[in-house]
Amino acid sequence: MTHRTVIVGAGIAGVSAAAALRSAGYDGAIDLVSDEPGLPYRRPPVSKEIIRGDKTADEIRIKKAEWYEQQGVVLHTGTAVTAIDTDARAVRLSEGEPLLYDHLLLATGGRARSPWDAAGVRTLRGLTDVPRLKNELSVGGPVVVVGAGLIGSEIAASARGLGCDVTLLETASLPLPRLLPTALGEMAADLHKTEGTDLHTDVMVSSIRDEDGTTVVRSIDGRTWSAPVVVVAVGMEPHVELAEAAGISIAPASDGGGIAVDDRGRTSAPGVFAAGDVANQPNGVLGGRHRVEHWQGAQNHGTAVGKVMAGGDDAFVEVPWCWSDQYGVNLQVAGWPEGSHDMEVRGSIAERDFIAYLLDDGIVRGAVSVGRPRDIRTARAWIADQARLDEVLEPEA
């Protein structure tokens, strides 16, 4: 045994795993490998405070440089992992000698999905995407955003805040289709329109091409939109190539894709774990499997898997939770809301001060709130307990 843990990926899952290893008393070597330059950073502000210029990169670092030194974590930045040899327990790097390991954590996250390569197309996933896009948005000209999920909606809101004329295109009938039922999707649509974003739904994009000095987006029904800059925000693809090439089991796309792990983060290869956005894990509340792409989920999963690598044996079970800041409105979502769920609302959707409980045969499966963070925390506990709303929610006064 080498008594070394190698962590591939220095996002929040990887850094949290390293911190958990040390907190649990692990005294072996820890190598944290990142293909991005600079210190690891918090990703959520990239589409908000960073692109708007409200914060600098140094203000969103996960840990200060001295933390890695104090914790004995060797940080390899700007270094790609080229291959994993699970038999030799070795990680091969783009430069330098291979790293031998007794435990390996794959916290490789994902990349922005974009099937188009026109000159005006941009994506926004990390800090390296920011400088060019930020300069282009700062002039306040027209911009088209393709995709009205969390990232696309946040980019649209940030661009409006910078004075851009924003056109937002969405395949579904309403924004945030993976998170919000119809009534709340209508609220999100109204918010975009109130803030001056030109929202178009039911748009199936057929092509994005450069034409006559601009970038043109075409839908299958013949409609077109054009701008010098088109930001594509249509989801992420998990980075599974290293694992797949090493013979590690990958979950099918029908289950969300990603690296298949058990409830302790273990992959099909001995000594190899996965955590965060790339990990397809058991759903300890509803059953089945899921892959969660939210910041807190990656942080907590990384922490839990780090403890297991240090010798612990606790299963990871968590109700997903995420938030989004758009036009000064803070939206929070917990659990697994679906459009087919019944909905009970406390507060006012019109006034953007409410919590909505999403129910499956009376059982709380999800919750959405604006302006009620305490209520969403309570709702997460109810979702975890599979509580019936009529048994836990006090009647309105």
C-alpha positions as CSV (number, residue, x, y, z in Angstrom):
1,M,0.0,0.0,0.0
2,T,1.2,3.5,-0.8
3,H,-0.9,5.2,1.9
4,R,-1.9,7.9,-0.6
5,T,-5.3,9.2,-1.8
6,V,-5.5,10.8,-5.2
7,I,-8.5,13.0,-5.9
8,V,-9.2,13.9,-9.5
9,G,-11.2,17.1,-9.7
10,A,-10.8,20.1,-7.5
11,G,-14.4,21.3,-7.4
12,I,-16.4,21.4,-4.2
13,A,-16.8,17.6,-4.1
14,G,-13.0,17.0,-4.3
15,V,-12.0,19.7,-1.9
16,S,-14.7,18.6,0.6
17,A,-13.5,15.0,0.4
18,A,-9.9,16.1,1.1
19,A,-11.1,18.1,4.1
20,A,-13.2,15.2,5.4
21,L,-10.2,12.8,5.1
22,R,-8.1,15.1,7.3
23,S,-10.9,15.7,9.8
24,A,-11.4,12.0,10.1
25,G,-7.7,11.5,11.1
26,Y,-6.3,10.2,7.8
27,D,-2.6,10.8,7.9
28,G,-1.6,9.6,4.4
29,A,-0.6,11.7,1.4
30,I,-3.4,13.5,-0.4
31,D,-2.9,14.7,-4.0
32,L,-5.7,16.9,-5.5
33,V,-5.4,17.1,-9.3
34,S,-7.2,19.8,-11.3
35,D,-7.0,20.6,-15.0
36,E,-8.0,24.2,-14.3
37,P,-5.5,26.9,-13.4
38,G,-5.5,28.6,-10.0
39,L,-7.0,27.7,-6.7
40,P,-10.3,25.8,-6.6
41,Y,-13.3,28.0,-6.5
42,R,-17.1,28.0,-5.9
43,R,-18.9,27.5,-9.1
44,P,-22.4,29.0,-8.4
45,P,-21.2,32.7,-8.5
46,V,-19.7,32.3,-12.0
47,S,-23.1,32.8,-13.7
48,K,-24.1,35.6,-11.3
49,E,-21.6,37.8,-9.3
50,I,-18.5,36.9,-11.4
51,I,-20.0,37.5,-14.9
52,R,-21.6,40.7,-13.6
53,G,-18.3,41.9,-12.1
54,D,-19.6,42.1,-8.6
55,K,-16.9,39.7,-7.3
56,T,-13.4,38.7,-8.3
57,A,-12.1,35.2,-8.7
58,D,-10.1,35.5,-5.4
59,E,-13.4,36.2,-3.6
60,I,-14.9,32.8,-4.5
61,R,-12.0,30.5,-3.7
62,I,-13.1,27.5,-1.7
63,K,-10.0,27.6,0.5
64,K,-7.1,29.9,0.8
65,A,-3.7,28.7,-0.5
66,E,-2.3,28.2,3.0
67,W,-5.1,25.7,3.9
68,Y,-3.7,23.2,1.4
69,E,-0.2,23.6,2.9
70,Q,-1.5,23.3,6.4
71,Q,-3.5,20.2,5.7
72,G,-0.8,18.5,3.7
73,V,-2.8,18.5,0.5
74,V,-0.6,18.6,-2.6
75,L,-2.5,20.7,-5.2
76,H,-1.7,20.0,-8.9
77,T,-3.3,22.7,-10.9
78,G,-3.4,23.0,-14.7
79,T,-2.7,19.2,-14.8
80,A,-4.8,16.8,-16.7
81,V,-5.2,13.1,-15.8
82,T,-4.6,11.1,-19.0
83,A,-5.4,7.6,-17.8
84,I,-6.1,5.4,-14.8
85,D,-4.6,2.0,-14.3
86,T,-6.8,0.2,-11.8
87,D,-4.6,-2.9,-11.7
88,A,-1.4,-0.9,-10.9
89,R,-3.4,1.6,-8.9
90,A,-1.8,4.4,-10.8
91,V,-3.0,7.8,-12.2
92,R,-1.1,9.0,-15.2
93,L,-0.8,12.8,-15.6
94,S,-0.2,15.1,-18.6
95,E,3.1,16.0,-17.0
96,G,5.3,14.4,-14.3
97,E,5.4,10.9,-12.9
98,P,2.3,8.8,-12.3
99,L,0.7,9.0,-8.9
100,L,0.3,5.7,-7.1
101,Y,-2.7,5.3,-4.8
102,D,-4.5,3.1,-2.4
103,H,-7.7,5.2,-2.7
104,L,-8.7,7.2,-5.8
105,L,-11.7,9.6,-5.9
106,L,-13.1,10.7,-9.2
107,A,-14.8,14.1,-8.6
108,T,-14.5,15.1,-12.3
109,G,-17.8,16.9,-12.6
110,G,-18.9,17.7,-16.1
111,R,-18.6,20.0,-19.1
112,A,-21.2,22.3,-20.6
113,R,-23.2,20.6,-23.3
114,S,-23.1,22.4,-26.7
115,P,-23.8,20.7,-30.0
116,W,-23.1,23.9,-32.0
117,D,-19.7,25.5,-32.8
118,A,-20.5,28.7,-34.5
119,A,-18.1,31.6,-33.9
120,G,-20.6,33.5,-31.7
121,V,-21.5,30.5,-29.5
122,R,-20.4,30.7,-25.9
123,T,-20.9,28.4,-22.8
124,L,-20.4,29.3,-19.2
125,R,-19.2,26.5,-16.9
126,G,-16.0,27.8,-15.2
127,L,-13.8,30.8,-14.6
128,T,-11.9,30.2,-17.9
129,D,-15.1,30.9,-19.7
130,V,-15.6,34.3,-18.1
131,P,-13.2,36.9,-19.5
132,R,-14.4,36.8,-23.1
133,L,-18.1,36.5,-22.3
134,K,-17.9,39.2,-19.6
135,N,-16.3,41.6,-22.1
136,E,-18.9,40.9,-24.7
137,L,-21.8,41.3,-22.3
138,S,-20.4,44.5,-20.7
139,V,-21.0,46.5,-23.9
140,G,-24.8,46.0,-23.4
141,G,-25.7,44.7,-26.9
142,P,-28.0,42.0,-27.9
143,V,-27.5,38.4,-26.7
144,V,-29.4,35.2,-27.2
145,V,-29.5,32.6,-24.4
146,V,-30.5,29.1,-25.4
147,G,-31.9,27.2,-22.5
148,A,-34.0,28.5,-19.6
149,G,-32.9,26.1,-16.9
150,L,-31.1,27.3,-13.8
151,I,-27.8,28.4,-15.5
152,G,-29.5,29.9,-18.6
153,S,-32.0,31.8,-16.5
154,E,-29.2,33.2,-14.3
155,I,-27.1,34.2,-17.3
156,A,-30.2,36.0,-18.8
157,A,-30.8,37.8,-15.6
158,S,-27.1,38.8,-15.3
159,A,-27.0,40.0,-18.9
160,R,-30.1,42.1,-18.3
161,G,-28.4,43.6,-15.3
162,L,-25.5,44.6,-17.5
163,G,-27.9,46.4,-19.9
164,C,-28.1,43.7,-22.6
165,D,-31.1,43.1,-24.8
166,V,-31.7,39.5,-23.9
167,T,-33.6,36.9,-25.9
168,L,-34.2,33.7,-23.9
169,L,-35.2,30.5,-25.8
170,E,-36.5,27.4,-24.1
171,T,-37.6,24.0,-25.6
172,A,-40.3,23.4,-23.0
173,S,-43.5,25.5,-22.5
174,L,-42.1,27.3,-19.4
175,P,-38.7,28.1,-17.8
176,L,-37.1,25.7,-15.4
177,P,-39.0,22.7,-16.7
178,R,-37.0,20.1,-14.7
179,L,-37.7,21.9,-11.4
180,L,-41.0,23.7,-11.4
181,P,-44.6,22.7,-11.9
182,T,-46.8,24.7,-14.2
183,A,-48.0,27.5,-11.9
184,L,-44.5,28.2,-10.7
185,G,-43.1,28.0,-14.2
186,E,-45.6,30.7,-15.1
187,M,-44.2,32.8,-12.2
188,A,-40.7,32.4,-13.6
189,A,-41.8,33.3,-17.1
190,D,-43.5,36.5,-15.7
191,L,-40.4,37.4,-13.8
192,H,-38.3,37.3,-17.0
193,K,-40.8,39.3,-19.0
194,T,-41.2,41.9,-16.2
195,E,-37.5,42.4,-16.2
196,G,-37.4,43.0,-19.9
197,T,-36.1,39.6,-21.1
198,D,-37.7,38.5,-24.4
199,L,-38.7,34.9,-23.5
200,H,-39.7,32.4,-26.2
201,T,-40.9,28.9,-25.2
202,D,-41.6,25.8,-27.2
203,V,-38.5,26.5,-29.3
204,M,-36.8,23.5,-30.8
205,V,-33.5,24.7,-32.1
206,S,-32.4,23.2,-35.4
207,S,-29.2,25.1,-36.0
208,I,-26.9,27.9,-34.9
209,R,-24.8,29.3,-37.6
210,D,-22.7,32.3,-38.5
211,E,-24.4,34.4,-41.2
212,D,-23.4,37.9,-42.5
213,G,-21.3,38.8,-39.5
214,T,-23.8,37.6,-36.8
215,T,-24.8,34.3,-35.2
216,V,-28.3,33.1,-36.2
217,V,-30.4,30.6,-34.2
218,R,-33.1,28.8,-36.2
219,S,-35.9,26.7,-34.8
220,I,-37.5,23.7,-36.6
221,D,-40.6,25.8,-37.4
222,G,-38.5,28.4,-39.2
223,R,-38.3,31.2,-36.6
224,T,-34.9,32.9,-36.3
225,W,-33.1,35.0,-33.7
226,S,-29.7,36.6,-34.2
227,A,-27.0,38.3,-32.0
228,P,-23.3,38.7,-32.0
229,V,-23.2,36.4,-28.9
230,V,-25.3,33.2,-28.3
231,V,-24.9,31.6,-24.9
232,V,-25.8,27.9,-24.9
233,A,-27.0,26.7,-21.5
234,V,-28.6,23.3,-22.2
235,G,-27.2,21.2,-19.4
236,M,-23.9,19.4,-18.6
237,E,-22.4,16.2,-19.7
238,P,-20.7,14.2,-16.8
239,H,-16.9,13.6,-17.3
240,V,-16.9,9.8,-17.4
241,E,-14.3,9.2,-20.1
242,L,-11.4,8.4,-17.7
243,A,-13.6,6.0,-15.7
244,E,-15.0,4.4,-18.8
245,A,-11.5,3.8,-20.3
246,A,-10.4,2.2,-17.1
247,G,-13.3,-0.3,-17.2
248,I,-15.3,1.3,-14.4
249,S,-19.1,0.9,-14.6
250,I,-21.0,3.8,-16.1
251,A,-24.7,4.3,-15.4
252,P,-27.1,4.2,-18.4
253,A,-28.3,7.5,-19.8
254,S,-31.9,6.5,-18.8
255,D,-30.8,6.6,-15.1
256,G,-29.0,10.0,-15.6
257,G,-25.6,8.7,-16.8
258,G,-22.4,9.3,-14.8
259,I,-20.2,6.9,-12.8
260,A,-22.2,4.3,-11.0
261,V,-21.5,4.2,-7.3
262,D,-23.1,2.5,-4.2
263,D,-24.4,4.5,-1.2
264,R,-20.9,4.9,0.1
265,G,-19.4,6.3,-3.1
266,R,-17.7,3.1,-4.2
267,T,-17.4,2.3,-7.9
268,S,-17.0,-1.1,-9.5
269,A,-13.2,-0.9,-9.3
270,P,-11.5,-1.7,-5.9
271,G,-10.3,1.3,-4.1
272,V,-11.9,3.7,-6.6
273,F,-14.7,6.1,-5.5
274,A,-16.7,8.9,-7.2
275,A,-18.5,11.9,-5.8
276,G,-20.4,15.0,-6.8
277,D,-22.0,15.8,-10.1
278,V,-20.4,12.9,-11.9
279,A,-21.6,10.2,-9.5
280,N,-24.8,8.3,-10.2
281,Q,-25.9,7.1,-6.7
282,P,-28.8,5.3,-5.1
283,N,-31.7,7.4,-4.1
284,G,-32.0,6.6,-0.4
285,V,-35.4,8.3,0.0
286,L,-37.4,7.3,-3.1
287,G,-35.5,4.2,-4.2
288,G,-33.9,3.8,-7.6
289,R,-30.9,5.9,-8.7
290,H,-30.2,9.5,-9.5
291,R,-27.4,11.9,-10.4
292,V,-27.6,15.3,-8.6
293,E,-26.0,18.4,-10.2
294,H,-26.4,20.8,-7.3
295,W,-23.7,22.6,-5.3
296,Q,-24.7,21.5,-1.8
297,G,-25.3,17.9,-3.0
298,A,-21.7,17.8,-4.4
299,Q,-20.3,19.3,-1.2
300,N,-22.1,16.9,1.1
301,H,-21.5,13.9,-1.1
302,G,-17.8,14.7,-1.2
303,T,-17.6,15.0,2.5
304,A,-19.5,11.7,3.1
305,V,-17.3,9.8,0.6
306,G,-14.1,11.3,2.1
307,K,-15.2,9.9,5.5
308,V,-15.7,6.5,4.0
309,M,-12.2,6.6,2.4
310,A,-10.8,7.4,5.8
311,G,-12.4,4.2,7.3
312,G,-16.0,5.2,8.0
313,D,-19.0,3.2,6.8
314,D,-22.0,5.6,6.8
315,A,-24.3,5.5,3.8
316,F,-25.0,8.8,2.1
317,V,-28.7,9.8,2.0
318,E,-29.8,13.3,1.3
319,V,-32.8,15.3,-0.1
320,P,-31.5,17.5,-2.9
321,W,-31.6,21.2,-2.4
322,C,-30.6,24.1,-4.7
323,W,-31.1,27.8,-5.1
324,S,-31.0,30.4,-7.9
325,D,-30.8,34.2,-7.8
326,Q,-32.5,35.9,-10.7
327,Y,-33.2,39.6,-10.9
328,G,-32.8,39.9,-7.1
329,V,-35.3,37.0,-6.4
330,N,-34.0,34.0,-4.5
331,L,-35.7,30.8,-5.6
332,Q,-35.1,27.6,-3.6
333,V,-36.1,24.1,-4.5
334,A,-35.9,20.9,-2.4
335,G,-36.6,17.3,-3.2
336,W,-38.0,15.9,-6.4
337,P,-40.9,18.1,-7.6
338,E,-42.8,17.0,-10.7
339,G,-45.5,18.6,-12.8
340,S,-47.8,15.7,-12.0
341,H,-47.7,16.4,-8.3
342,D,-50.5,18.1,-6.4
343,M,-49.5,21.5,-5.0
344,E,-50.4,23.3,-1.8
345,V,-49.2,26.9,-1.4
346,R,-48.7,29.0,1.7
347,G,-48.2,32.7,1.0
348,S,-48.6,34.4,-2.4
349,I,-47.0,33.3,-5.7
350,A,-48.0,36.7,-7.3
351,E,-46.1,38.6,-4.6
352,R,-43.2,36.2,-4.8
353,D,-43.4,35.3,-1.1
354,F,-44.5,31.7,-0.7
355,I,-43.7,28.1,-0.2
356,A,-45.3,25.5,-2.4
357,Y,-45.4,21.8,-1.3
358,L,-45.5,19.2,-4.0
359,L,-47.5,16.1,-3.0
360,D,-47.7,12.6,-4.3
361,D,-50.9,11.0,-2.8
362,G,-50.5,13.5,0.1
363,I,-46.8,12.7,0.7
364,V,-44.4,15.6,0.5
365,R,-42.0,14.9,-2.4
366,G,-40.8,18.4,-3.2
367,A,-41.0,22.0,-2.2
368,V,-40.3,25.4,-3.9
369,S,-40.0,28.7,-2.1
370,V,-39.3,32.4,-2.6
371,G,-38.5,34.4,0.4
372,R,-39.0,31.6,2.9
373,P,-35.7,29.8,3.7
374,R,-36.8,28.5,7.1
375,D,-39.8,26.8,5.5
376,I,-37.7,25.1,2.9
377,R,-35.4,23.7,5.5
378,T,-38.4,22.2,7.3
379,A,-39.8,20.9,4.1
380,R,-36.5,19.0,3.4
381,A,-36.9,17.1,6.7
382,W,-40.5,16.2,5.8
383,I,-39.4,15.0,2.3
384,A,-36.7,12.8,4.0
385,D,-39.3,11.4,6.4
386,Q,-41.8,10.9,3.5
387,A,-44.3,12.8,5.7
388,R,-48.0,13.4,4.8
389,L,-48.5,17.1,4.6
390,D,-51.8,17.1,6.4
391,E,-50.1,15.4,9.4
392,V,-47.2,17.9,9.8
393,L,-48.4,21.2,8.5
394,E,-50.2,23.4,10.9
395,P,-53.5,24.9,9.7
396,E,-53.4,28.5,8.5
397,A,-54.5,31.0,11.0
